[in-house]
């Protein structure tokens, strides 16, 4: 499975964090959620791309191939 890519984040002056994916806003975090996100991305063991993918919900769940092969989805 390829690693997630194309994510970036920007911290605003009011403390909120905007996560973008290929230039489009994917999530806006405020308050304690923004602080937890920043702490997690700055951790040395974490890959920032994977962290952002998880926080935005844009990550593979492992069932895409199974769903593609289901008889209802075949054409």
Secondary structure, DSSP 8 states (H G I E B T S, - for coil): -----SEEEEE-TTS-EEEEETTEEEEEE-HHHHHHHHHHHHSTTS-HHHHHHHHHT-S--S-HHHHHTSGGG--
